[in-house]
Each structure stands twice: as structure tokens, then as C-alpha cells.
Amino acid sequence: MAIEFTFSPEQEALRQSVRSFAQKEIAPVVAEMDETERFPRATVDRMRAEGYFGVPIPEEYGGLGLGKVGYCILLEEIGRVDASHGAILGAHTSLGTTPLLYYGTAEQKRRWLAPAAAGQRLLAFSLTEPGSGSDSGALQTTAVPKGDGWVLNGTKLYVTNGAEADTVVVMAANDAKKGPHGGITAFLVDQGTAGFRVGRCEKKMGLHGTSTAELLLEQVELGPEHVLGGVGLGFRVAMTALDVGRVSLGAASLGGMQAAASAALEFSKNRMQFGLPISEYEAVQFKLADMAMRIEALRYLVYLAAAHQDRMGHDPAAWSRADRETKTREAAVVKCLGSEWAAEVIDEALQIHGGLGYIRGTPIERAYRDARISEIFEGTNEIQRVVIARDLMARGL
Ligand SMILES: Cc1cc2nc3c(=O)[nH]c(=O)nc-3n(C[C@H](O)[C@H](O)[C@H](O)COP(=O)(O)OP(=O)(O)OC[C@H]3O[C@@H](n4cnc5c(N)ncnc54)[C@H](O)[C@@H]3O)c2cc1C
């Protein structure tokens, strides 16, 4: 087991350039975006132009070829400034491009992956339904064979990028009796396909810049070239994408935690009470120390898990079972701890801000609202504990 790695010069350069991009381009629009709850189209377009839509995708498919480690650097640095922009990139990259990279045919990579990695197409991923969230294998959207193609019918829920995406990876049941193993297929569904439309768009507690949409499928006819990863293999496609998503979510949490802790540290040095900066009081210092411990620990967890995914490469057929199981457990650990530590750190950072932290529109108040979802989406933290416990029962510590 490798427990050390170094960032390449290209990955270091990416960190610097994303950090300055996020400060210069994203930071100025975040407060208004949060207030108006509008998808930040202009800054998303700038992220496309910077190549951020294809950071982990190999150059041969139109990406920057900086691996999962590079991708986590991207989400960490964007996450320092705004969670919505991170979630838009995450839904597109982890959940949209990963299935294409891992399971797409050469033709699917040419038609869908390369334009997505180059920033010409925005992707989304649609597993959740009104009746199936954690129990995603029980989804009800149907895929019925017709000729050499398929007809899809159903209602999907809470799709990040749903109202904005050019293509959505949609999971549907090709054989409900078989359940998740053999009964679910992943389909590539383009906006504009007859019968495919956006339904209700949700108003949310946080992540106000993201689109969270219901998607409706009514007699959507698709040719066989829209099947991604093989008939009946959709659950595997989805879970593999979520392993990538969960590590990158940890990276986004890491960014959010660092921003909150830095803001609290700065604030504490300037806020005078009882004649001293509040940073002089041990109760405040210990909160800051607890934040630093979590940040340090999560940094290792995120990048070790990402480096492991990079070492595994992007051909699932070549993965050993042990590697696959370790990857899934690592992703669950990073997602669960990352989101819970982020919640704790942001909560304590808000506490250090006192009443100001509770005032609408301050960065720490927004961070508090934005962070809550990370314990829920990409599999709730209860489900991450189920995944970890199951692996413990099977393979031990
Ligand atoms: C803003 C937002 C964006 C999202 N983006 C996407 C997206 O892009 N694509 C997509 O497909 N989905 C997306 N989702 C859906 C998200 O992944 C689900 O909401 C999540 O998986 C939980 O499902 P649920 O809401 O149906 O809750 P439920 O599954 O109904 O869970 C309710 C509660 O019961 C607990 N629970 C359920 N089963 C168990 C069990 N076996 N053991 C212990 N506890 C259990 C859960 O942990 C939770 O606390 C998004 C959701 C939101 C809110």
C-alpha cells in the first residue's frame, strides 16, 4: 500500500491558477448568486474556457490529463470560494464524464466525452427518483426494448445541473425483477430528445447557484448507441462514478473548511472583547486547533484516495477485486468524514464570528447553509457507514 505521493509540477501549477481564478472571477459574484438563486452562467462559461470541465480526463479525450489528484485540487480550490461552483463541476465531472471515461465505447467517447471534457457540453447524472433515494436499486423508471433501441418512461428527482445540462446519464430499469445487479441500465439522454423535459426546479437551503431539477421521461426513444456500459450494468456504472464523486466531495469539503477556518482565525485576531482580541482566549484557540486538526487529517485522506484512483487507471476490467473494494471504502470514508468535519469546522467558525456569523449574506452564514447537503447527497452518511461496515464484515479492518 502506497502512503506517499507528491504533486506534479502541473498539479501545483493548477492549484495556483485555480486559486487566483476563483478569487478573481468567482468570489465577486457569489453573494449576488446566493441572493438571486441563479445559475452562474458567466462564471461557468469561464470555467469551461479554463479547461476545468476536463481536468481528470486524459488529453486524448479532450481533457487536461491531471488525474483525480488534479481534479481534487480543482474542487478544493473552488470549494474555498464557493460550494455551488464546486457542485456544478462535480456533477459534470465525477458523475457525468467518469462513466463515459470508464465505460464508454470509442464512439461514445468521441461523441459525448470529448466535447464534455473540452467544455462544450455540460453533463448531469440522474439516479434518484421520488420513491428511491438511498435504495437507488429500487428505481422505477423503465427502459423497454423497441427494435434495436429502447423506450424510457419515468420521473427523476434532484438532478444537479438538471435544467442546464446538454446530456444526462439516466439510470433506468431494463428488468425490475433482476434489481440492481442486471436490472438497471445507464443511458445517455440529450436535452432536446422528444419526450425528455425538465420539470420542477427546487428551491434549496443552500447551493443557490446550482440547478436541482426534476426530469420527466415520457416515451423517450433512444438508439442502442445511447446505452452506456452495457445492458444491466447501470448500477455498477453509477456506483463507480459515485466513488469518484465521494472523494471529490471530500476535496470540496476540505476547501470549504479551510476558508471557514481562515476567516475565523482572521476574525478572532481583530475582534476585541474584554480589552483583548478574542484569539487570546483559550476557548477560541482550542476551537481553531480542532479545526486545524481536521483540515490536516482530511487533506491526507482526500489525496491518498485520489492518488489510489489514479494508480488504478480508467479500465474497470483491469481492476482487482481488492483494489475495487478498497477504493469504495476509501471513498465512503472521505465523503463521510469530510462532510462531517466540514460541518463541525464551519459551525465552530460561525460561533467564533458571534452574532455576525448568523447575519444573512456573510460568507460564513452562506458556508453553513451550503455545507449541510454534503452529509446527504452522493449517498447519505448513514449509507456511507453501511458501505464501510459491510466491507469491515467482509474483509476486516
Ligand atoms: C441538492 C441536491 C442535489 C442532488 N443531486 C443529485 C444528482 O445530481 N443526481 C442524483 O441522482 N441524485 C441527486 N440528489 C439526491 C440525493 O443523492 C438523495 O437525496 C440522497 O441519496 C438521499 O436520498 P433521499 O433523499 O431519497 O433520502 P432517503 O433515502 O429517503 O433517506 C431518508 C433518511 O433515511 C436514512 N436511511 C435510508 N436508508 C437507510 C438505511 N438502510 N440505513 C440507515 N439509514 C437509512 C437516510 O440516511 C436518510 O437520513 C441530490 C439531492 C439534493 C438535495
The ligand as an SDF file (V2000), in Angstrom:
LIG
                    3D

 53 58  0  0  0  0  0  0  0  0999 V2000
  -29.2670   19.4960   -3.6550 C   0  0  0  0  0  0  0  0  0  0  0  0
  -29.3380   18.0470   -4.0510 C   0  0  0  0  0  0  0  0  0  0  0  0
  -28.6370   17.6260   -5.1760 C   0  0  0  0  0  0  0  0  0  0  0  0
  -28.7180   16.2880   -5.5850 C   0  0  0  0  0  0  0  0  0  0  0  0
  -28.1050   15.9040   -6.7500 N   0  0  0  0  0  0  0  0  0  0  0  0
  -28.3450   14.6620   -7.2460 C   0  0  0  0  0  0  0  0  0  0  0  0
  -27.9120   14.2890   -8.5570 C   0  0  0  0  0  0  0  0  0  0  0  0
  -27.2490   15.0740   -9.2510 O   0  0  0  0  0  0  0  0  0  0  0  0
  -28.2580   13.0760   -9.0360 N   0  0  0  0  0  0  0  0  0  0  0  0
  -28.9810   12.1830   -8.3010 C   0  0  0  0  0  0  0  0  0  0  0  0
  -29.2450   11.0950   -8.7840 O   0  0  0  0  0  0  0  0  0  0  0  0
  -29.3930   12.4910   -7.0350 N   0  0  0  0  0  0  0  0  0  0  0  0
  -29.1050   13.7060   -6.5120 C   0  0  0  0  0  0  0  0  0  0  0  0
  -29.5660   14.0520   -5.2530 N   0  0  0  0  0  0  0  0  0  0  0  0
  -30.2830   13.0750   -4.4610 C   0  0  0  0  0  0  0  0  0  0  0  0
  -29.5050   12.5860   -3.2290 C   0  0  0  0  0  0  0  0  0  0  0  0
  -28.4260   11.7780   -3.6220 O   0  0  0  0  0  0  0  0  0  0  0  0
  -30.5160   11.8710   -2.3210 C   0  0  0  0  0  0  0  0  0  0  0  0
  -31.3390   12.8790   -1.7460 O   0  0  0  0  0  0  0  0  0  0  0  0
  -29.8450   11.0460   -1.2330 C   0  0  0  0  0  0  0  0  0  0  0  0
  -29.1760    9.9330   -1.7800 O   0  0  0  0  0  0  0  0  0  0  0  0
  -30.8390   10.5630   -0.1860 C   0  0  0  0  0  0  0  0  0  0  0  0
  -31.9880   10.0300   -0.7520 O   0  0  0  0  0  0  0  0  0  0  0  0
  -33.4360   10.5120   -0.2400 P   0  0  0  0  0  0  0  0  0  0  0  0
  -33.4470   11.9850   -0.2840 O   0  0  0  0  0  0  0  0  0  0  0  0
  -34.4620    9.7910   -1.0150 O   0  0  0  0  0  0  0  0  0  0  0  0
  -33.4700   10.0690    1.2740 O   0  0  0  0  0  0  0  0  0  0  0  0
  -33.9110    8.6310    1.8250 P   0  0  0  0  0  0  0  0  0  0  0  0
  -33.1770    7.5710    1.1060 O   0  0  0  0  0  0  0  0  0  0  0  0
  -35.3930    8.5570    1.8820 O   0  0  0  0  0  0  0  0  0  0  0  0
  -33.3410    8.6980    3.3060 O   0  0  0  0  0  0  0  0  0  0  0  0
  -34.0060    9.3540    4.3790 C   0  0  0  0  0  0  0  0  0  0  0  0
  -33.1840    9.0840    5.6340 C   0  0  0  0  0  0  0  0  0  0  0  0
  -33.1980    7.6710    5.9240 O   0  0  0  0  0  0  0  0  0  0  0  0
  -31.8720    7.2040    6.0480 C   0  0  0  0  0  0  0  0  0  0  0  0
  -31.7580    5.8310    5.5560 N   0  0  0  0  0  0  0  0  0  0  0  0
  -32.2730    5.3160    4.4180 C   0  0  0  0  0  0  0  0  0  0  0  0
  -31.9500    4.0310    4.3030 N   0  0  0  0  0  0  0  0  0  0  0  0
  -31.1870    3.7200    5.3840 C   0  0  0  0  0  0  0  0  0  0  0  0
  -30.5450    2.5360    5.8230 C   0  0  0  0  0  0  0  0  0  0  0  0
  -30.5640    1.4020    5.1350 N   0  0  0  0  0  0  0  0  0  0  0  0
  -29.8510    2.5930    6.9780 N   0  0  0  0  0  0  0  0  0  0  0  0
  -29.7920    3.7340    7.7050 C   0  0  0  0  0  0  0  0  0  0  0  0
  -30.3810    4.8850    7.3280 N   0  0  0  0  0  0  0  0  0  0  0  0
  -31.0730    4.8770    6.1790 C   0  0  0  0  0  0  0  0  0  0  0  0
  -31.0430    8.1620    5.2010 C   0  0  0  0  0  0  0  0  0  0  0  0
  -29.6690    8.1300    5.5380 O   0  0  0  0  0  0  0  0  0  0  0  0
  -31.7200    9.4830    5.4990 C   0  0  0  0  0  0  0  0  0  0  0  0
  -31.2260   10.0080    6.6960 O   0  0  0  0  0  0  0  0  0  0  0  0
  -29.4630   15.3650   -4.8140 C   0  0  0  0  0  0  0  0  0  0  0  0
  -30.1470   15.8020   -3.6710 C   0  0  0  0  0  0  0  0  0  0  0  0
  -30.1140   17.1310   -3.3020 C   0  0  0  0  0  0  0  0  0  0  0  0
  -30.9150   17.5770   -2.1030 C   0  0  0  0  0  0  0  0  0  0  0  0
  1  2  1  0
  2  3  1  0
  2 52  2  0
  3  4  2  0
  4  5  1  0
  4 50  1  0
  5  6  2  0
  6  7  1  0
  6 13  1  0
  7  8  2  0
  7  9  1  0
  9 10  1  0
 10 11  2  0
 10 12  1  0
 12 13  2  0
 13 14  1  0
 14 15  1  0
 14 50  1  0
 15 16  1  0
 16 17  1  0
 16 18  1  0
 18 19  1  0
 18 20  1  0
 20 21  1  0
 20 22  1  0
 22 23  1  0
 23 24  1  0
 24 25  2  0
 24 26  1  0
 24 27  1  0
 27 28  1  0
 28 29  2  0
 28 30  1  0
 28 31  1  0
 31 32  1  0
 32 33  1  0
 33 34  1  0
 33 48  1  0
 34 35  1  0
 35 36  1  0
 35 46  1  0
 36 37  1  0
 36 45  1  0
 37 38  2  0
 38 39  1  0
 39 40  1  0
 39 45  2  0
 40 41  1  0
 40 42  2  0
 42 43  1  0
 43 44  2  0
 44 45  1  0
 46 47  1  0
 46 48  1  0
 48 49  1  0
 50 51  2  0
 51 52  1  0
 52 53  1  0
M  END
$$$$
